[in-house]
Amino acid sequence: MARYEIADSSQGSFANADANAELFFQLGMKYSIGRDVSVDYVEAHKWFNLAAMRGNRAAVEYRQELAEEMSNVDIASAQRAARDYLSLH
C-alpha cells in the first residue's frame, strides 16, 4: 500500500533526496496519527527511519517517540521493513 501511495504522490522527483526525506516524513506522520489510514506504528517507524536516513531531523525525534511506545519485536519489524524497502528501490 505505501509503495502505491508514493507512486501517486505529487511531491516531486524521487531522485531528489530532500523530496524523498519530506515524502517519507509525511508518510510517517500519516501512519503515526492515522491520517486517512489506520494507525500503524510499525509502518510509521519504517517511514520515519527512511526519512531520518535522508537527513530529516524531525523524523529522528518522531521515530524515537514512537519507539518508546513499541515493543522490541515491532521495532525490529519496522527496521526490517525499511531495509526491505531500500533493497527494492
CNS distance restraints for C-alpha pairs under 8 A (distance, minus, plus):
assign (resid   1 and name CA) (resid   5 and name CA) 6.46 0.50 0.50
assign (resid   2 and name CA) (resid   6 and name CA) 6.28 0.50 0.50
assign (resid   2 and name CA) (resid  27 and name CA) 7.98 0.50 0.50
assign (resid   3 and name CA) (resid   7 and name CA) 6.34 0.50 0.50
assign (resid   4 and name CA) (resid   8 and name CA) 6.35 0.50 0.50
assign (resid   5 and name CA) (resid   9 and name CA) 6.15 0.50 0.50
assign (resid   6 and name CA) (resid  23 and name CA) 7.83 0.50 0.50
assign (resid  11 and name CA) (resid  19 and name CA) 6.63 0.50 0.50
assign (resid  11 and name CA) (resid  23 and name CA) 6.66 0.50 0.50
assign (resid  12 and name CA) (resid  19 and name CA) 6.45 0.50 0.50
assign (resid  13 and name CA) (resid  19 and name CA) 6.75 0.50 0.50
assign (resid  14 and name CA) (resid  19 and name CA) 6.50 0.50 0.50
assign (resid  14 and name CA) (resid  20 and name CA) 5.80 0.50 0.50
assign (resid  15 and name CA) (resid  19 and name CA) 8.00 0.50 0.50
assign (resid  15 and name CA) (resid  20 and name CA) 7.69 0.50 0.50
assign (resid  16 and name CA) (resid  20 and name CA) 6.31 0.50 0.50
assign (resid  17 and name CA) (resid  21 and name CA) 6.05 0.50 0.50
assign (resid  17 and name CA) (resid  54 and name CA) 6.19 0.50 0.50
assign (resid  18 and name CA) (resid  22 and name CA) 6.22 0.50 0.50
assign (resid  18 and name CA) (resid  54 and name CA) 7.10 0.50 0.50
assign (resid  18 and name CA) (resid  55 and name CA) 7.70 0.50 0.50
assign (resid  19 and name CA) (resid  23 and name CA) 5.98 0.50 0.50
assign (resid  20 and name CA) (resid  24 and name CA) 5.84 0.50 0.50
assign (resid  20 and name CA) (resid  51 and name CA) 7.07 0.50 0.50
assign (resid  20 and name CA) (resid  54 and name CA) 7.31 0.50 0.50
assign (resid  21 and name CA) (resid  25 and name CA) 6.02 0.50 0.50
assign (resid  21 and name CA) (resid  50 and name CA) 7.23 0.50 0.50
assign (resid  21 and name CA) (resid  51 and name CA) 4.30 0.50 0.50
assign (resid  21 and name CA) (resid  52 and name CA) 7.12 0.50 0.50
assign (resid  21 and name CA) (resid  53 and name CA) 7.93 0.50 0.50
assign (resid  21 and name CA) (resid  54 and name CA) 5.29 0.50 0.50
assign (resid  21 and name CA) (resid  55 and name CA) 6.63 0.50 0.50
assign (resid  21 and name CA) (resid  56 and name CA) 5.76 0.50 0.50
assign (resid  22 and name CA) (resid  26 and name CA) 6.16 0.50 0.50
assign (resid  22 and name CA) (resid  51 and name CA) 6.79 0.50 0.50
assign (resid  22 and name CA) (resid  56 and name CA) 7.09 0.50 0.50
assign (resid  23 and name CA) (resid  27 and name CA) 6.29 0.50 0.50
assign (resid  23 and name CA) (resid  51 and name CA) 7.74 0.50 0.50
assign (resid  24 and name CA) (resid  28 and name CA) 6.22 0.50 0.50
assign (resid  24 and name CA) (resid  47 and name CA) 5.16 0.50 0.50
assign (resid  24 and name CA) (resid  48 and name CA) 6.49 0.50 0.50
assign (resid  24 and name CA) (resid  50 and name CA) 6.40 0.50 0.50
assign (resid  24 and name CA) (resid  51 and name CA) 5.02 0.50 0.50
assign (resid  25 and name CA) (resid  29 and name CA) 6.28 0.50 0.50
assign (resid  25 and name CA) (resid  47 and name CA) 6.28 0.50 0.50
assign (resid  25 and name CA) (resid  48 and name CA) 5.50 0.50 0.50
assign (resid  25 and name CA) (resid  51 and name CA) 5.33 0.50 0.50
assign (resid  25 and name CA) (resid  56 and name CA) 7.39 0.50 0.50
assign (resid  25 and name CA) (resid  59 and name CA) 6.08 0.50 0.50
assign (resid  26 and name CA) (resid  30 and name CA) 6.11 0.50 0.50
assign (resid  27 and name CA) (resid  31 and name CA) 6.36 0.50 0.50
assign (resid  27 and name CA) (resid  44 and name CA) 6.94 0.50 0.50
assign (resid  27 and name CA) (resid  47 and name CA) 6.07 0.50 0.50
assign (resid  27 and name CA) (resid  48 and name CA) 7.87 0.50 0.50
assign (resid  28 and name CA) (resid  32 and name CA) 5.99 0.50 0.50
assign (resid  28 and name CA) (resid  43 and name CA) 7.15 0.50 0.50
assign (resid  28 and name CA) (resid  44 and name CA) 4.11 0.50 0.50
assign (resid  28 and name CA) (resid  45 and name CA) 6.54 0.50 0.50
assign (resid  28 and name CA) (resid  46 and name CA) 7.34 0.50 0.50
assign (resid  28 and name CA) (resid  47 and name CA) 4.75 0.50 0.50
assign (resid  28 and name CA) (resid  48 and name CA) 5.14 0.50 0.50
assign (resid  28 and name CA) (resid  59 and name CA) 7.99 0.50 0.50
assign (resid  29 and name CA) (resid  33 and name CA) 6.10 0.50 0.50
assign (resid  29 and name CA) (resid  34 and name CA) 7.97 0.50 0.50
assign (resid  29 and name CA) (resid  35 and name CA) 7.76 0.50 0.50
assign (resid  29 and name CA) (resid  44 and name CA) 6.69 0.50 0.50
assign (resid  30 and name CA) (resid  34 and name CA) 5.59 0.50 0.50
assign (resid  30 and name CA) (resid  35 and name CA) 4.77 0.50 0.50
assign (resid  30 and name CA) (resid  36 and name CA) 7.28 0.50 0.50
assign (resid  30 and name CA) (resid  37 and name CA) 7.19 0.50 0.50
assign (resid  30 and name CA) (resid  39 and name CA) 7.98 0.50 0.50
assign (resid  30 and name CA) (resid  44 and name CA) 7.38 0.50 0.50
assign (resid  31 and name CA) (resid  35 and name CA) 6.62 0.50 0.50
assign (resid  31 and name CA) (resid  37 and name CA) 6.57 0.50 0.50
assign (resid  31 and name CA) (resid  38 and name CA) 6.85 0.50 0.50
assign (resid  31 and name CA) (resid  39 and name CA) 5.13 0.50 0.50
assign (resid  31 and name CA) (resid  40 and name CA) 5.29 0.50 0.50
assign (resid  31 and name CA) (resid  41 and name CA) 6.66 0.50 0.50
assign (resid  31 and name CA) (resid  43 and name CA) 6.36 0.50 0.50
assign (resid  31 and name CA) (resid  44 and name CA) 4.87 0.50 0.50
assign (resid  32 and name CA) (resid  39 and name CA) 5.59 0.50 0.50
assign (resid  32 and name CA) (resid  40 and name CA) 6.14 0.50 0.50
assign (resid  32 and name CA) (resid  41 and name CA) 5.69 0.50 0.50
assign (resid  32 and name CA) (resid  44 and name CA) 5.22 0.50 0.50
assign (resid  32 and name CA) (resid  45 and name CA) 8.00 0.50 0.50
assign (resid  32 and name CA) (resid  66 and name CA) 7.97 0.50 0.50
assign (resid  33 and name CA) (resid  39 and name CA) 5.82 0.50 0.50
assign (resid  34 and name CA) (resid  38 and name CA) 4.91 0.50 0.50
assign (resid  34 and name CA) (resid  39 and name CA) 4.21 0.50 0.50
assign (resid  34 and name CA) (resid  40 and name CA) 7.38 0.50 0.50
assign (resid  35 and name CA) (resid  39 and name CA) 7.84 0.50 0.50
assign (resid  40 and name CA) (resid  44 and name CA) 6.14 0.50 0.50
assign (resid  41 and name CA) (resid  45 and name CA) 5.85 0.50 0.50
assign (resid  41 and name CA) (resid  66 and name CA) 6.72 0.50 0.50
assign (resid  41 and name CA) (resid  70 and name CA) 7.36 0.50 0.50
assign (resid  42 and name CA) (resid  46 and name CA) 6.23 0.50 0.50
assign (resid  42 and name CA) (resid  74 and name CA) 6.00 0.50 0.50
assign (resid  42 and name CA) (resid  75 and name CA) 6.71 0.50 0.50
assign (resid  42 and name CA) (resid  77 and name CA) 6.86 0.50 0.50
assign (resid  42 and name CA) (resid  78 and name CA) 4.90 0.50 0.50
assign (resid  43 and name CA) (resid  47 and name CA) 6.43 0.50 0.50
assign (resid  43 and name CA) (resid  78 and name CA) 6.39 0.50 0.50
assign (resid  44 and name CA) (resid  48 and name CA) 6.12 0.50 0.50
assign (resid  44 and name CA) (resid  63 and name CA) 7.92 0.50 0.50
assign (resid  45 and name CA) (resid  49 and name CA) 5.91 0.50 0.50
assign (resid  45 and name CA) (resid  63 and name CA) 5.51 0.50 0.50
assign (resid  45 and name CA) (resid  66 and name CA) 6.76 0.50 0.50
assign (resid  45 and name CA) (resid  67 and name CA) 7.53 0.50 0.50
assign (resid  45 and name CA) (resid  75 and name CA) 7.50 0.50 0.50
assign (resid  45 and name CA) (resid  78 and name CA) 5.90 0.50 0.50
assign (resid  45 and name CA) (resid  79 and name CA) 7.80 0.50 0.50
assign (resid  46 and name CA) (resid  50 and name CA) 6.34 0.50 0.50
assign (resid  46 and name CA) (resid  78 and name CA) 4.84 0.50 0.50
assign (resid  46 and name CA) (resid  79 and name CA) 6.13 0.50 0.50
assign (resid  46 and name CA) (resid  81 and name CA) 6.28 0.50 0.50
assign (resid  46 and name CA) (resid  82 and name CA) 5.11 0.50 0.50
assign (resid  47 and name CA) (resid  51 and name CA) 6.11 0.50 0.50
assign (resid  47 and name CA) (resid  82 and name CA) 7.22 0.50 0.50
assign (resid  48 and name CA) (resid  52 and name CA) 5.97 0.50 0.50
assign (resid  48 and name CA) (resid  59 and name CA) 4.88 0.50 0.50
assign (resid  48 and name CA) (resid  60 and name CA) 6.88 0.50 0.50
assign (resid  48 and name CA) (resid  62 and name CA) 7.04 0.50 0.50
assign (resid  48 and name CA) (resid  63 and name CA) 5.59 0.50 0.50
assign (resid  49 and name CA) (resid  53 and name CA) 6.19 0.50 0.50
assign (resid  49 and name CA) (resid  59 and name CA) 6.96 0.50 0.50
assign (resid  49 and name CA) (resid  60 and name CA) 7.16 0.50 0.50
assign (resid  49 and name CA) (resid  63 and name CA) 6.63 0.50 0.50
assign (resid  49 and name CA) (resid  79 and name CA) 7.56 0.50 0.50
assign (resid  49 and name CA) (resid  82 and name CA) 6.99 0.50 0.50
assign (resid  50 and name CA) (resid  54 and name CA) 6.53 0.50 0.50
assign (resid  50 and name CA) (resid  82 and name CA) 6.45 0.50 0.50
assign (resid  51 and name CA) (resid  55 and name CA) 6.54 0.50 0.50
assign (resid  51 and name CA) (resid  56 and name CA) 5.44 0.50 0.50
assign (resid  51 and name CA) (resid  59 and name CA) 6.02 0.50 0.50
assign (resid  52 and name CA) (resid  56 and name CA) 4.76 0.50 0.50
assign (resid  52 and name CA) (resid  57 and name CA) 6.15 0.50 0.50
assign (resid  52 and name CA) (resid  58 and name CA) 7.71 0.50 0.50
assign (resid  52 and name CA) (resid  59 and name CA) 5.22 0.50 0.50
assign (resid  52 and name CA) (resid  60 and name CA) 5.42 0.50 0.50
assign (resid  56 and name CA) (resid  60 and name CA) 7.09 0.50 0.50
assign (resid  57 and name CA) (resid  61 and name CA) 6.98 0.50 0.50
assign (resid  58 and name CA) (resid  62 and name CA) 6.31 0.50 0.50
assign (resid  59 and name CA) (resid  63 and name CA) 5.82 0.50 0.50
assign (resid  60 and name CA) (resid  64 and name CA) 6.28 0.50 0.50
assign (resid  61 and name CA) (resid  65 and name CA) 6.31 0.50 0.50
assign (resid  62 and name CA) (resid  66 and name CA) 6.18 0.50 0.50
assign (resid  63 and name CA) (resid  67 and name CA) 6.11 0.50 0.50
assign (resid  64 and name CA) (resid  68 and name CA) 6.47 0.50 0.50
assign (resid  65 and name CA) (resid  69 and name CA) 7.07 0.50 0.50
assign (resid  66 and name CA) (resid  70 and name CA) 6.41 0.50 0.50
assign (resid  67 and name CA) (resid  71 and name CA) 7.57 0.50 0.50
assign (resid  67 and name CA) (resid  75 and name CA) 6.60 0.50 0.50
assign (resid  70 and name CA) (resid  74 and name CA) 6.02 0.50 0.50
assign (resid  70 and name CA) (resid  75 and name CA) 6.44 0.50 0.50
assign (resid  71 and name CA) (resid  75 and name CA) 6.31 0.50 0.50
assign (resid  72 and name CA) (resid  76 and name CA) 6.11 0.50 0.50
assign (resid  73 and name CA) (resid  77 and name CA) 6.16 0.50 0.50
assign (resid  74 and name CA) (resid  78 and name CA) 6.19 0.50 0.50
assign (resid  75 and name CA) (resid  79 and name CA) 6.20 0.50 0.50
assign (resid  76 and name CA) (resid  80 and name CA) 6.08 0.50 0.50
assign (resid  77 and name CA) (resid  81 and name CA) 6.14 0.50 0.50
assign (resid  78 and name CA) (resid  82 and name CA) 6.24 0.50 0.50
assign (resid  79 and name CA) (resid  83 and name CA) 6.29 0.50 0.50
assign (resid  80 and name CA) (resid  84 and name CA) 6.09 0.50 0.50
assign (resid  81 and name CA) (resid  85 and name CA) 6.11 0.50 0.50
assign (resid  82 and name CA) (resid  86 and name CA) 6.29 0.50 0.50
assign (resid  83 and name CA) (resid  87 and name CA) 6.19 0.50 0.50
assign (resid  84 and name CA) (resid  88 and name CA) 6.37 0.50 0.50
assign (resid  85 and name CA) (resid  89 and name CA) 6.21 0.50 0.50
